[in-house]
């Protein structure tokens, strides 16, 4: 067990997991929302570096990755002419807008190391504006320093586009290996977290059981939360637990008999929707919730339909609606109902009509789209439903069943898992860039990814 976990830690890294041209097994079919702007990232310059060139190259690669796949910029290959311009002694020369526009570069980033202090500046050749950033104290610990680079990448994105980046965000996922459990089960699955590029993987639960479906408790404006929901089979039946990013044992959350599956939280952090068969059918339930104290009162049945199965709820950003899956009309379709309980059954609005087998819907944080998985020519692919147009668009193609899509906070990136007979790995796509980036590798199955900010 320890050896396999160590293998995951060493293999789930940007250097090991980045996709390269010619090896991509997933194709993305997408009309990009906007063109990527060309950006140039110079080498880290230093007269007396405290770290060797190999280490600085690793840090540079982290920043280049962040800017290459942020959905806004595309990093251009280095050249001696651009390096000479960027590191001219006078800023008026180094950041001359016409010079950069002649190179076809919109944004230029300069990095300088003084001892262990890294300074950075970002130049916008369109507006002739220059933004400098506070110095970063490097430690020589790659795991620590790469987090600092992620923060810098988000600062650059904020300065250039006036929008928060996602490079410093974290992912939660379930990591499954074949190993006998104390209860006699064949598989062990624990909840892990990692950086958005797959690096810094860390185990969160240690139940020696089968844990899946992690969901980070959304942050509030007042403080960052460190809790997440997940489903565990450690009592035999699947139950919902509240875990902590700081470690420790998860606390059972919902006091209800039967199987409880696929929890999701409202962005307002005041209610949880989940699937349960306590009433004899697999129905949609809702539990009032307080992030400080846990469950509030008793859960209520939100939606049931005779001789049908409900699954995979997801809240709208304002918390007033829930999208979920049901086979009440023959095939697994996606429906929307109000997120309020009443004695009268809600009128469920069907929105997925193109495919008969749909699953795993996830509502984008800006409220404009749903991402979901749909069986397409016998293989599950990621699709997107656009609320403005009512259009259903196929996002991915290629081998492997692609499931469990989850939106990033910017409503631009999606993480999902692609599974075949031998493995399940994590991928990221964004709506401005038709590339599927593989961010995990190695033994075991990585699935049920979710996004959160740190």
Secondary structure, DSSP 8 states (H G I E B T S, - for coil): -HHHHHHHHHHSSHHHH---TT---EEE----SS--EEEEE---B-SSBSS-HHHHHHHHHHHHHHHHSSSSEEE----HHHHHHHT-SSHHHHT-HHHHHHTT-SEEEEEEEEBTEEEEEEEETTTTEEEEEEEEE--S-HHHHHHHHHHHHHHHHHHHHSS---TT-EEEEEEEEE---TTS-SEEEEEEEEETTS-S-EE----SSBEEEEEE----SS----EEEEEE-TTSS-EEEEEETT-S--EE----SS-EEEEEE-TTSSEEEEEE-TTSS-EEEEEEEETTTEE-S--EEEE--TT--EEEEEE-TTSSEEEEEE-TTSSBEEEEEESS--SS----EE---S-SBEEEEEE-TTSSEEEEEEEETTEEEEEEEETTT--EEE-EEESSEEEEEEE-TTSSEEEEEEE-SS-EEEEEEETTEEEEEE---SSSEEEEEEEE--
